Amino acid sequence: MSLYPPTHPSIRASLSRVTTSAARLIPASELTLTVHPDTIAIDGKIPAKSDPAVGELADLLHERLIGELTVERAAAPEDWHALLLLLSRAPDELIGEGGIGKAWAATGRGHFDIREIDYAEVLRERAGG
């Protein structure tokens, strides 16, 4: 995606397919994906069967410290392009720049809400404080 501008015909066609498919699959105004290390729960439901593609996506999102991703049905191709460009970046690079949430906010795009995993908070919860 980063080698071609968003106006390239192949990129435009791919983004159009992603946008159309997502809008068709999101039953209401939004859909929440909860990211686990090896799977994704969709609106709280884990897939009945293991799927390697779901596992790969979960791994990609988890590496970038995404704990939850809410996708609005109204997401435009430009929103998807911005998100996919961020996901193509190395996790260490994103984390070093303040995290994917900060990077997403800097795009100025909408229709996605990214909730990052805060390991300091997780450790505090496990320690009882």
N, CA, C and O atoms as CSV, one atom per row, in Angstrom:
chain,resi,resn,atom,element,x,y,z
A,1,MET,N,N,0.817,-1.190,0.000
A,1,MET,CA,C,0.000,0.000,0.000
A,1,MET,C,C,0.860,1.253,0.000
A,1,MET,O,O,0.467,2.262,-0.586
A,2,SER,N,N,2.015,1.217,0.637
A,2,SER,CA,C,2.814,2.430,0.732
A,2,SER,C,C,3.573,2.741,-0.551
A,2,SER,O,O,4.060,3.860,-0.714
A,3,LEU,N,N,3.686,1.775,-1.470
A,3,LEU,CA,C,4.405,2.021,-2.715
A,3,LEU,C,C,3.550,2.749,-3.741
A,3,LEU,O,O,4.079,3.346,-4.678
A,4,TYR,N,N,2.254,2.707,-3.575
A,4,TYR,CA,C,1.339,3.311,-4.525
A,4,TYR,C,C,0.507,4.380,-3.839
A,4,TYR,O,O,0.127,4.218,-2.679
A,5,PRO,N,N,0.220,5.464,-4.534
A,5,PRO,CA,C,-0.649,6.486,-3.932
A,5,PRO,C,C,-2.085,5.973,-3.865
A,5,PRO,O,O,-2.457,5.070,-4.614
A,6,PRO,N,N,-2.886,6.540,-2.978
A,6,PRO,CA,C,-4.272,6.075,-2.849
A,6,PRO,C,C,-5.096,6.287,-4.120
A,6,PRO,O,O,-6.182,5.723,-4.258
A,7,THR,N,N,-4.586,7.091,-5.039
A,7,THR,CA,C,-5.301,7.325,-6.290
A,7,THR,C,C,-4.970,6.294,-7.369
A,7,THR,O,O,-5.589,6.292,-8.433
A,8,HIS,N,N,-4.005,5.424,-7.106
A,8,HIS,CA,C,-3.652,4.391,-8.090
A,8,HIS,C,C,-4.873,3.493,-8.290
A,8,HIS,O,O,-5.533,3.132,-7.315
A,9,PRO,N,N,-5.184,3.128,-9.532
A,9,PRO,CA,C,-6.395,2.330,-9.798
A,9,PRO,C,C,-6.478,1.025,-8.997
A,9,PRO,O,O,-7.559,0.666,-8.529
A,10,SER,N,N,-5.389,0.329,-8.836
A,10,SER,CA,C,-5.414,-0.929,-8.072
A,10,SER,C,C,-5.704,-0.684,-6.598
A,10,SER,O,O,-6.456,-1.431,-5.972
A,11,ILE,N,N,-5.110,0.358,-6.051
A,11,ILE,CA,C,-5.329,0.697,-4.642
A,11,ILE,C,C,-6.772,1.161,-4.454
A,11,ILE,O,O,-7.441,0.758,-3.503
A,12,ARG,N,N,-7.243,2.006,-5.361
A,12,ARG,CA,C,-8.634,2.469,-5.268
A,12,ARG,C,C,-9.613,1.309,-5.325
A,12,ARG,O,O,-10.580,1.276,-4.565
A,13,ALA,N,N,-9.373,0.357,-6.219
A,13,ALA,CA,C,-10.265,-0.809,-6.346
A,13,ALA,C,C,-10.229,-1.657,-5.067
A,13,ALA,O,O,-11.268,-2.104,-4.583
A,14,SER,N,N,-9.026,-1.871,-4.529
A,14,SER,CA,C,-8.896,-2.671,-3.297
A,14,SER,C,C,-9.570,-1.984,-2.113
A,14,SER,O,O,-10.276,-2.629,-1.336
A,15,LEU,N,N,-9.356,-0.690,-1.977
A,15,LEU,CA,C,-9.978,0.052,-0.884
A,15,LEU,C,C,-11.500,0.079,-1.030
A,15,LEU,O,O,-12.223,0.035,-0.034
A,16,SER,N,N,-11.972,0.149,-2.243
A,16,SER,CA,C,-13.408,0.110,-2.489
A,16,SER,C,C,-13.994,-1.235,-2.059
A,16,SER,O,O,-15.067,-1.288,-1.458
A,17,ARG,N,N,-13.286,-2.317,-2.370
A,17,ARG,CA,C,-13.757,-3.652,-1.972
A,17,ARG,C,C,-13.767,-3.802,-0.453
A,17,ARG,O,O,-14.715,-4.345,0.113
A,18,VAL,N,N,-12.716,-3.323,0.205
A,18,VAL,CA,C,-12.652,-3.400,1.670
A,18,VAL,C,C,-13.791,-2.595,2.286
A,18,VAL,O,O,-14.473,-3.070,3.194
A,19,THR,N,N,-13.995,-1.389,1.796
A,19,THR,CA,C,-15.037,-0.518,2.330
A,19,THR,C,C,-16.424,-1.130,2.137
A,19,THR,O,O,-17.237,-1.141,3.062
A,20,THR,N,N,-16.686,-1.630,0.953
A,20,THR,CA,C,-17.986,-2.235,0.653
A,20,THR,C,C,-18.210,-3.491,1.495
A,20,THR,O,O,-19.292,-3.689,2.050
A,21,SER,N,N,-17.191,-4.330,1.586
A,21,SER,CA,C,-17.311,-5.564,2.377
A,21,SER,C,C,-17.537,-5.259,3.846
A,21,SER,O,O,-18.384,-5.881,4.488
A,22,ALA,N,N,-16.786,-4.307,4.381
A,22,ALA,CA,C,-16.931,-3.962,5.796
A,22,ALA,C,C,-18.321,-3.408,6.076
A,22,ALA,O,O,-18.946,-3.776,7.070
A,23,ALA,N,N,-18.804,-2.534,5.215
A,23,ALA,CA,C,-20.135,-1.953,5.417
A,23,ALA,C,C,-21.215,-3.032,5.383
A,23,ALA,O,O,-22.200,-2.963,6.119
A,24,ARG,N,N,-21.018,-4.025,4.522
A,24,ARG,CA,C,-21.986,-5.119,4.416
A,24,ARG,C,C,-21.938,-6.027,5.651
A,24,ARG,O,O,-22.962,-6.573,6.061
A,25,LEU,N,N,-20.761,-6.187,6.238
A,25,LEU,CA,C,-20.588,-7.097,7.373
A,25,LEU,C,C,-20.890,-6.462,8.726
A,25,LEU,O,O,-21.072,-7.170,9.717
A,26,ILE,N,N,-20.942,-5.143,8.774
A,26,ILE,CA,C,-21.223,-4.454,10.035
A,26,ILE,C,C,-22.731,-4.249,10.119
A,26,ILE,O,O,-23.284,-3.418,9.397
A,27,PRO,N,N,-23.403,-5.000,10.995
A,27,PRO,CA,C,-24.866,-4.988,11.026
A,27,PRO,C,C,-25.475,-3.685,11.547
A,27,PRO,O,O,-26.575,-3.316,11.138
A,28,ALA,N,N,-24.793,-3.002,12.423
A,28,ALA,CA,C,-25.321,-1.764,12.991
A,28,ALA,C,C,-24.405,-0.615,12.564
A,28,ALA,O,O,-23.814,-0.660,11.485
A,29,SER,N,N,-24.292,0.384,13.384
A,29,SER,CA,C,-23.454,1.529,13.027
A,29,SER,C,C,-21.968,1.250,13.240
A,29,SER,O,O,-21.119,1.913,12.644
A,30,GLU,N,N,-21.653,0.270,14.089
A,30,GLU,CA,C,-20.247,-0.050,14.350
A,30,GLU,C,C,-20.096,-1.491,14.806
A,30,GLU,O,O,-21.064,-2.164,15.161
A,31,LEU,N,N,-18.857,-1.936,14.782
A,31,LEU,CA,C,-18.520,-3.305,15.166
A,31,LEU,C,C,-17.237,-3.248,15.984
A,31,LEU,O,O,-16.285,-2.570,15.598
A,32,THR,N,N,-17.203,-3.952,17.107
A,32,THR,CA,C,-16.022,-3.936,17.961
A,32,THR,C,C,-15.290,-5.268,17.881
A,32,THR,O,O,-15.875,-6.333,18.080
A,33,LEU,N,N,-14.005,-5.182,17.585
A,33,LEU,CA,C,-13.122,-6.341,17.554
A,33,LEU,C,C,-12.249,-6.293,18.802
A,33,LEU,O,O,-11.535,-5.316,19.033
A,34,THR,N,N,-12.311,-7.353,19.606
A,34,THR,CA,C,-11.443,-7.456,20.775
A,34,THR,C,C,-10.310,-8.397,20.399
A,34,THR,O,O,-10.535,-9.543,20.009
A,35,VAL,N,N,-9.092,-7.893,20.522
A,35,VAL,CA,C,-7.917,-8.621,20.045
A,35,VAL,C,C,-7.307,-9.433,21.173
A,35,VAL,O,O,-6.970,-8.902,22.232
A,36,HIS,N,N,-7.174,-10.720,20.930
A,36,HIS,CA,C,-6.457,-11.643,21.812
A,36,HIS,C,C,-5.186,-12.040,21.066
A,36,HIS,O,O,-5.109,-11.844,19.853
A,37,PRO,N,N,-4.190,-12.592,21.752
A,37,PRO,CA,C,-2.942,-12.934,21.060
A,37,PRO,C,C,-3.104,-13.846,19.842
A,37,PRO,O,O,-2.295,-13.781,18.917
A,38,ASP,N,N,-4.141,-14.698,19.828
A,38,ASP,CA,C,-4.255,-15.658,18.728
A,38,ASP,C,C,-5.622,-15.699,18.058
A,38,ASP,O,O,-5.858,-16.518,17.169
A,39,THR,N,N,-6.526,-14.812,18.485
A,39,THR,CA,C,-7.846,-14.764,17.856
A,39,THR,C,C,-8.458,-13.389,18.066
A,39,THR,O,O,-7.899,-12.541,18.761
A,40,ILE,N,N,-9.610,-13.186,17.457
A,40,ILE,CA,C,-10.331,-11.923,17.579
A,40,ILE,C,C,-11.774,-12.243,17.947
A,40,ILE,O,O,-12.416,-13.088,17.323
A,41,ALA,N,N,-12.272,-11.554,18.967
A,41,ALA,CA,C,-13.686,-11.667,19.322
A,41,ALA,C,C,-14.421,-10.523,18.630
A,41,ALA,O,O,-14.005,-9.367,18.708
A,42,ILE,N,N,-15.510,-10.857,17.959
A,42,ILE,CA,C,-16.307,-9.858,17.247
A,42,ILE,C,C,-17.557,-9.612,18.070
A,42,ILE,O,O,-18.390,-10.500,18.250
A,43,ASP,N,N,-17.671,-8.387,18.565
A,43,ASP,CA,C,-18.766,-8.043,19.483
A,43,ASP,C,C,-18.898,-9.087,20.588
A,43,ASP,O,O,-20.004,-9.489,20.947
A,44,GLY,N,N,-17.753,-9.522,21.125
A,44,GLY,CA,C,-17.707,-10.440,22.256
A,44,GLY,C,C,-17.771,-11.913,21.905
A,44,GLY,O,O,-17.705,-12.756,22.800
A,45,LYS,N,N,-17.895,-12.247,20.639
A,45,LYS,CA,C,-18.004,-13.656,20.234
A,45,LYS,C,C,-16.750,-14.100,19.497
A,45,LYS,O,O,-16.316,-13.466,18.535
A,46,ILE,N,N,-16.171,-15.215,19.974
A,46,ILE,CA,C,-14.980,-15.789,19.348
A,46,ILE,C,C,-15.435,-16.761,18.259
A,46,ILE,O,O,-16.431,-17.461,18.440
A,47,PRO,N,N,-14.721,-16.814,17.132
A,47,PRO,CA,C,-15.111,-17.748,16.057
A,47,PRO,C,C,-15.195,-19.188,16.561
A,47,PRO,O,O,-14.386,-19.620,17.382
A,48,ALA,N,N,-16.184,-19.919,16.058
A,48,ALA,CA,C,-16.388,-21.311,16.463
A,48,ALA,C,C,-15.235,-22.196,16.022
A,48,ALA,O,O,-14.848,-23.121,16.737
A,49,LYS,N,N,-14.687,-21.916,14.850
A,49,LYS,CA,C,-13.562,-22.687,14.323
A,49,LYS,C,C,-12.332,-21.800,14.223
A,49,LYS,O,O,-12.425,-20.608,13.931
A,50,SER,N,N,-11.185,-22.403,14.469
A,50,SER,CA,C,-9.923,-21.696,14.319
A,50,SER,C,C,-9.690,-21.401,12.842
A,50,SER,O,O,-9.910,-22.258,11.986
A,51,ASP,N,N,-9.247,-20.191,12.555
A,51,ASP,CA,C,-8.971,-19.781,11.181
A,51,ASP,C,C,-7.592,-19.126,11.154
A,51,ASP,O,O,-7.366,-18.146,11.864
A,52,PRO,N,N,-6.666,-19.650,10.346
A,52,PRO,CA,C,-5.323,-19.071,10.293
A,52,PRO,C,C,-5.313,-17.581,9.947
A,52,PRO,O,O,-4.483,-16.838,10.472
A,53,ALA,N,N,-6.212,-17.136,9.081
A,53,ALA,CA,C,-6.252,-15.721,8.702
A,53,ALA,C,C,-6.635,-14.844,9.896
A,53,ALA,O,O,-6.084,-13.759,10.079
A,54,VAL,N,N,-7.574,-15.319,10.698
A,54,VAL,CA,C,-7.979,-14.580,11.896
A,54,VAL,C,C,-6.815,-14.531,12.878
A,54,VAL,O,O,-6.558,-13.496,13.493
A,55,GLY,N,N,-6.112,-15.652,13.023
A,55,GLY,CA,C,-4.942,-15.697,13.901
A,55,GLY,C,C,-3.846,-14.749,13.454
A,55,GLY,O,O,-3.217,-14.091,14.283
A,56,GLU,N,N,-3.612,-14.672,12.160
A,56,GLU,CA,C,-2.590,-13.760,11.630
A,56,GLU,C,C,-2.974,-12.307,11.865
A,56,GLU,O,O,-2.132,-11.490,12.239
A,57,LEU,N,N,-4.256,-11.981,11.643
A,57,LEU,CA,C,-4.710,-10.617,11.888
A,57,LEU,C,C,-4.613,-10.288,13.375
A,57,LEU,O,O,-4.191,-9.191,13.741
A,58,ALA,N,N,-5.000,-11.224,14.229
A,58,ALA,CA,C,-4.897,-11.013,15.676
A,58,ALA,C,C,-3.447,-10.750,16.073
A,58,ALA,O,O,-3.169,-9.859,16.876
A,59,ASP,N,N,-2.534,-11.522,15.514
A,59,ASP,CA,C,-1.117,-11.348,15.808
A,59,ASP,C,C,-0.634,-9.972,15.356
A,59,ASP,O,O,0.077,-9.289,16.093
A,60,LEU,N,N,-1.013,-9.568,14.157
A,60,LEU,CA,C,-0.597,-8.267,13.618
A,60,LEU,C,C,-1.103,-7.134,14.509
A,60,LEU,O,O,-0.350,-6.218,14.840
A,61,LEU,N,N,-2.375,-7.196,14.896
A,61,LEU,CA,C,-2.947,-6.149,15.744
A,61,LEU,C,C,-2.341,-6.178,17.147
A,61,LEU,O,O,-2.039,-5.132,17.722
A,62,HIS,N,N,-2.167,-7.375,17.690
A,62,HIS,CA,C,-1.610,-7.524,19.043
A,62,HIS,C,C,-0.178,-7.004,19.106
A,62,HIS,O,O,0.207,-6.368,20.088
A,63,GLU,N,N,0.611,-7.267,18.072
A,63,GLU,CA,C,1.995,-6.759,18.030
A,63,GLU,C,C,2.041,-5.236,18.085
A,63,GLU,O,O,3.014,-4.659,18.570
A,64,ARG,N,N,1.008,-4.598,17.594
A,64,ARG,CA,C,0.936,-3.136,17.595
A,64,ARG,C,C,0.190,-2.617,18.825
A,64,ARG,O,O,-0.182,-1.446,18.899
A,65,LEU,N,N,-0.020,-3.523,19.791
A,65,LEU,CA,C,-0.647,-3.234,21.083
A,65,LEU,C,C,-2.093,-2.775,20.955
A,65,LEU,O,O,-2.570,-1.999,21.782
A,66,ILE,N,N,-2.794,-3.247,19.928
A,66,ILE,CA,C,-4.206,-2.946,19.794
A,66,ILE,C,C,-4.978,-3.999,20.574
A,66,ILE,O,O,-4.913,-5.190,20.268
A,67,GLY,N,N,-5.706,-3.546,21.583
A,67,GLY,CA,C,-6.514,-4.447,22.386
A,67,GLY,C,C,-7.948,-4.499,21.904
A,67,GLY,O,O,-8.643,-5.503,22.058
A,68,GLU,N,N,-8.373,-3.391,21.316
A,68,GLU,CA,C,-9.741,-3.319,20.819
A,68,GLU,C,C,-9.781,-2.336,19.653
A,68,GLU,O,O,-9.170,-1.269,19.696
A,69,LEU,N,N,-10.504,-2.716,18.627
A,69,LEU,CA,C,-10.660,-1.872,17.442
A,69,LEU,C,C,-12.143,-1.796,17.119
A,69,LEU,O,O,-12.783,-2.811,16.846
A,70,THR,N,N,-12.682,-0.581,17.151
A,70,THR,CA,C,-14.074,-0.377,16.780
A,70,THR,C,C,-14.101,0.239,15.392
A,70,THR,O,O,-13.458,1.255,15.130
A,71,VAL,N,N,-14.857,-0.398,14.512
A,71,VAL,CA,C,-14.962,0.028,13.116
A,71,VAL,C,C,-16.376,0.535,12.885
A,71,VAL,O,O,-17.348,-0.179,13.134
A,72,GLU,N,N,-16.489,1.764,12.412
A,72,GLU,CA,C,-17.800,2.311,12.083
A,72,GLU,C,C,-18.179,1.904,10.662
A,72,GLU,O,O,-17.331,1.833,9.773
A,73,ARG,N,N,-19.430,1.647,10.472
A,73,ARG,CA,C,-19.943,1.265,9.159
A,73,ARG,C,C,-19.649,2.340,8.114
A,73,ARG,O,O,-19.467,2.028,6.937
A,74,ALA,N,N,-19.603,3.596,8.536
A,74,ALA,CA,C,-19.409,4.722,7.624
A,74,ALA,C,C,-17.949,4.962,7.236
A,74,ALA,O,O,-17.652,5.952,6.567
A,75,ALA,N,N,-17.035,4.080,7.642
A,75,ALA,CA,C,-15.620,4.266,7.298
A,75,ALA,C,C,-15.454,4.365,5.784
A,75,ALA,O,O,-15.950,3.524,5.035
A,76,ALA,N,N,-14.757,5.394,5.354
A,76,ALA,CA,C,-14.540,5.661,3.929
A,76,ALA,C,C,-13.240,5.007,3.463
A,76,ALA,O,O,-12.410,4.624,4.287
A,77,PRO,N,N,-13.063,4.881,2.169
A,77,PRO,CA,C,-11.804,4.317,1.655
A,77,PRO,C,C,-10.564,5.036,2.192
A,77,PRO,O,O,-9.540,4.401,2.444
A,78,GLU,N,N,-10.650,6.340,2.364
A,78,GLU,CA,C,-9.508,7.110,2.882
A,78,GLU,C,C,-9.199,6.730,4.324
A,78,GLU,O,O,-8.036,6.721,4.729
A,79,ASP,N,N,-10.232,6.417,5.100
A,79,ASP,CA,C,-10.019,5.967,6.485
A,79,ASP,C,C,-9.308,4.619,6.495
A,79,ASP,O,O,-8.347,4.415,7.237
A,80,TRP,N,N,-9.796,3.696,5.654
A,80,TRP,CA,C,-9.171,2.374,5.563
A,80,TRP,C,C,-7.725,2.491,5.103
A,80,TRP,O,O,-6.850,1.795,5.618
A,81,HIS,N,N,-7.473,3.355,4.147
A,81,HIS,CA,C,-6.106,3.531,3.641
A,81,HIS,C,C,-5.182,3.999,4.756
A,81,HIS,O,O,-4.082,3.473,4.925
A,82,ALA,N,N,-5.639,4.992,5.516
A,82,ALA,CA,C,-4.827,5.508,6.627
A,82,ALA,C,C,-4.556,4.415,7.662
A,82,ALA,O,O,-3.434,4.286,8.150
A,83,LEU,N,N,-5.588,3.625,7.998
A,83,LEU,CA,C,-5.403,2.548,8.973
A,83,LEU,C,C,-4.433,1.488,8.452
A,83,LEU,O,O,-3.532,1.057,9.172
A,84,LEU,N,N,-4.618,1.078,7.220
A,84,LEU,CA,C,-3.745,0.045,6.653
A,84,LEU,C,C,-2.297,0.513,6.547
A,84,LEU,O,O,-1.375,-0.279,6.739
A,85,LEU,N,N,-2.093,1.784,6.245
A,85,LEU,CA,C,-0.720,2.307,6.225
A,85,LEU,C,C,-0.086,2.223,7.608
A,85,LEU,O,O,1.088,1.876,7.734
A,86,LEU,N,N,-0.857,2.540,8.645
A,86,LEU,CA,C,-0.325,2.427,10.010
A,86,LEU,C,C,-0.025,0.982,10.374
A,86,LEU,O,O,1.003,0.692,10.987
A,87,LEU,N,N,-0.923,0.074,9.997
A,87,LEU,CA,C,-0.707,-1.337,10.314
A,87,LEU,C,C,0.484,-1.922,9.572
A,87,LEU,O,O,1.042,-2.933,9.999
A,88,SER,N,N,0.876,-1.307,8.476
A,88,SER,CA,C,2.032,-1.802,7.716
A,88,SER,C,C,3.359,-1.373,8.341
A,88,SER,O,O,4.418,-1.879,7.970
A,89,ARG,N,N,3.297,-0.452,9.276
A,89,ARG,CA,C,4.522,0.012,9.932
A,89,ARG,C,C,4.982,-0.987,10.996
A,89,ARG,O,O,4.178,-1.733,11.555
A,90,ALA,N,N,6.266,-0.987,11.257
A,90,ALA,CA,C,6.848,-1.896,12.254
A,90,ALA,C,C,6.322,-1.547,13.648
A,90,ALA,O,O,6.218,-0.371,13.998
A,91,PRO,N,N,5.992,-2.570,14.444
A,91,PRO,CA,C,5.480,-2.316,15.794
A,91,PRO,C,C,6.415,-1.453,16.641
A,91,PRO,O,O,5.957,-0.542,17.332
A,92,ASP,N,N,7.713,-1.729,16.594
A,92,ASP,CA,C,8.665,-0.953,17.404
A,92,ASP,C,C,8.669,0.521,17.009
A,92,ASP,O,O,8.815,1.400,17.857
A,93,GLU,N,N,8.508,0.778,15.727
A,93,GLU,CA,C,8.464,2.158,15.233
A,93,GLU,C,C,7.243,2.882,15.795
A,93,GLU,O,O,7.347,4.008,16.281
A,94,LEU,N,N,6.082,2.223,15.724
A,94,LEU,CA,C,4.854,2.827,16.247
A,94,LEU,C,C,4.944,3.055,17.749
A,94,LEU,O,O,4.581,4.124,18.240
A,95,ILE,N,N,5.425,2.059,18.477
A,95,ILE,CA,C,5.536,2.168,19.929
A,95,ILE,C,C,6.517,3.277,20.302
A,95,ILE,O,O,6.275,4.044,21.235
A,96,GLY,N,N,7.624,3.356,19.568
A,96,GLY,CA,C,8.625,4.393,19.820
A,96,GLY,C,C,8.110,5.801,19.595
A,96,GLY,O,O,8.630,6.757,20.170
A,97,GLU,N,N,7.086,5.932,18.757
A,97,GLU,CA,C,6.509,7.244,18.468
A,97,GLU,C,C,5.280,7.553,19.325
A,97,GLU,O,O,4.562,8.520,19.072
A,98,GLY,N,N,5.048,6.716,20.346
A,98,GLY,CA,C,3.954,6.989,21.262
A,98,GLY,C,C,2.765,6.065,21.127
A,98,GLY,O,O,1.782,6.216,21.852
A,99,GLY,N,N,2.833,5.107,20.213
A,99,GLY,CA,C,1.766,4.119,20.076
A,99,GLY,C,C,0.871,4.373,18.880
A,99,GLY,O,O,0.842,5.466,18.314
A,100,ILE,N,N,0.144,3.335,18.513
A,100,ILE,CA,C,-0.704,3.422,17.330
A,100,ILE,C,C,-1.891,4.356,17.547
A,100,ILE,O,O,-2.380,4.962,16.594
A,101,GLY,N,N,-2.359,4.482,18.789
A,101,GLY,CA,C,-3.452,5.413,19.072
A,101,GLY,C,C,-3.059,6.839,18.756
A,101,GLY,O,O,-3.831,7.584,18.154
A,102,LYS,N,N,-1.872,7.218,19.157
A,102,LYS,CA,C,-1.363,8.562,18.881
A,102,LYS,C,C,-1.145,8.740,17.373
A,102,LYS,O,O,-1.461,9.789,16.811
A,103,ALA,N,N,-0.602,7.704,16.730
A,103,ALA,CA,C,-0.379,7.773,15.284
A,103,ALA,C,C,-1.708,7.900,14.541
A,103,ALA,O,O,-1.814,8.649,13.570
A,104,TRP,N,N,-2.729,7.158,15.006
A,104,TRP,CA,C,-4.044,7.248,14.366
A,104,TRP,C,C,-4.630,8.652,14.540
A,104,TRP,O,O,-5.165,9.221,13.589
A,105,ALA,N,N,-4.532,9.207,15.739
A,105,ALA,CA,C,-5.047,10.555,15.989
A,105,ALA,C,C,-4.363,11.566,15.080
A,105,ALA,O,O,-4.993,12.516,14.618
A,106,ALA,N,N,-3.071,11.362,14.823
A,106,ALA,CA,C,-2.319,12.295,13.975
A,106,ALA,C,C,-2.764,12.259,12.512
A,106,ALA,O,O,-2.497,13.200,11.765
A,107,THR,N,N,-3.441,11.180,12.094
A,107,THR,CA,C,-3.907,11.124,10.702
A,107,THR,C,C,-5.069,12.076,10.465
A,107,THR,O,O,-5.313,12.487,9.331
A,108,GLY,N,N,-5.790,12.433,11.531
A,108,GLY,CA,C,-6.950,13.293,11.384
A,108,GLY,C,C,-8.167,12.574,10.813
A,108,GLY,O,O,-9.195,13.199,10.550
A,109,ARG,N,N,-8.051,11.271,10.623
A,109,ARG,CA,C,-9.155,10.473,10.077
A,109,ARG,C,C,-10.078,10.027,11.207
A,109,ARG,O,O,-9.724,10.131,12.381
A,110,GLY,N,N,-11.245,9.539,10.856
A,110,GLY,CA,C,-12.192,9.057,11.850
A,110,GLY,C,C,-12.662,7.656,11.521
A,110,GLY,O,O,-12.037,6.942,10.737
A,111,HIS,N,N,-13.745,7.283,12.117
A,111,HIS,CA,C,-14.460,6.025,11.874
A,111,HIS,C,C,-13.789,4.775,12.424
A,111,HIS,O,O,-14.289,3.669,12.217
A,112,PHE,N,N,-12.679,4.925,13.113
A,112,PHE,CA,C,-12.038,3.816,13.814
A,112,PHE,C,C,-11.685,4.317,15.204
A,112,PHE,O,O,-11.214,5.443,15.371
A,113,ASP,N,N,-11.913,3.481,16.188
A,113,ASP,CA,C,-11.502,3.805,17.549
A,113,ASP,C,C,-10.546,2.706,17.980
A,113,ASP,O,O,-10.904,1.528,18.003
A,114,ILE,N,N,-9.332,3.101,18.321
A,114,ILE,CA,C,-8.294,2.136,18.702
A,114,ILE,C,C,-8.052,2.251,20.196
A,114,ILE,O,O,-7.711,3.319,20.703
A,115,ARG,N,N,-8.233,1.140,20.892
A,115,ARG,CA,C,-7.936,1.079,22.326
A,115,ARG,C,C,-6.667,0.250,22.482
A,115,ARG,O,O,-6.640,-0.940,22.169
A,116,GLU,N,N,-5.626,0.898,22.969
A,116,GLU,CA,C,-4.332,0.226,23.099
A,116,GLU,C,C,-4.241,-0.576,24.393
A,116,GLU,O,O,-4.889,-0.266,25.392
A,117,ILE,N,N,-3.425,-1.605,24.339
A,117,ILE,CA,C,-3.126,-2.405,25.521
A,117,ILE,C,C,-2.149,-1.598,26.364
A,117,ILE,O,O,-1.108,-1.161,25.874
A,118,ASP,N,N,-2.489,-1.404,27.629
A,118,ASP,CA,C,-1.631,-0.684,28.564
A,118,ASP,C,C,-1.094,-1.716,29.552
A,118,ASP,O,O,-1.759,-2.056,30.531
A,119,TYR,N,N,0.111,-2.208,29.290
A,119,TYR,CA,C,0.662,-3.266,30.121
A,119,TYR,C,C,0.929,-2.812,31.556
A,119,TYR,O,O,0.893,-3.626,32.478
A,120,ALA,N,N,1.192,-1.540,31.749
A,120,ALA,CA,C,1.384,-1.044,33.128
A,120,ALA,C,C,0.070,-1.189,33.901
A,120,ALA,O,O,0.072,-1.572,35.071
A,121,GLU,N,N,-1.045,-0.882,33.243
A,121,GLU,CA,C,-2.356,-1.042,33.877
A,121,GLU,C,C,-2.665,-2.513,34.139
A,121,GLU,O,O,-3.204,-2.859,35.190
A,122,VAL,N,N,-2.328,-3.367,33.195
A,122,VAL,CA,C,-2.548,-4.800,33.366
A,122,VAL,C,C,-1.778,-5.318,34.573
A,122,VAL,O,O,-2.320,-6.084,35.370
A,123,LEU,N,N,-0.519,-4.908,34.717
A,123,LEU,CA,C,0.287,-5.344,35.861
A,123,LEU,C,C,-0.271,-4.822,37.169
A,123,LEU,O,O,-0.268,-5.539,38.170
A,124,ARG,N,N,-0.763,-3.555,37.182
A,124,ARG,CA,C,-1.371,-3.008,38.396
A,124,ARG,C,C,-2.619,-3.820,38.780
A,124,ARG,O,O,-2.827,-4.126,39.954
A,125,GLU,N,N,-3.440,-4.162,37.792
A,125,GLU,CA,C,-4.643,-4.942,38.068
A,125,GLU,C,C,-4.295,-6.304,38.627
A,125,GLU,O,O,-4.940,-6.771,39.566
A,126,ARG,N,N,-3.284,-6.949,38.063
A,126,ARG,CA,C,-2.876,-8.276,38.551
A,126,ARG,C,C,-2.281,-8.214,39.953
A,126,ARG,O,O,-2.401,-9.161,40.729
A,127,ALA,N,N,-1.637,-7.092,40.271
A,127,ALA,CA,C,-1.038,-6.941,41.586
A,127,ALA,C,C,-2.078,-6.506,42.622
A,127,ALA,O,O,-1.777,-6.409,43.811
A,128,GLY,N,N,-3.292,-6.247,42.159
A,128,GLY,CA,C,-4.351,-5.880,43.089
A,128,GLY,C,C,-4.411,-4.403,43.372
A,128,GLY,O,O,-5.102,-3.985,44.302
A,129,GLY,N,N,-3.708,-3.598,42.599
A,129,GLY,CA,C,-3.742,-2.160,42.834
A,129,GLY,C,C,-3.919,-1.460,41.559
A,129,GLY,O,O,-3.974,-0.230,41.532
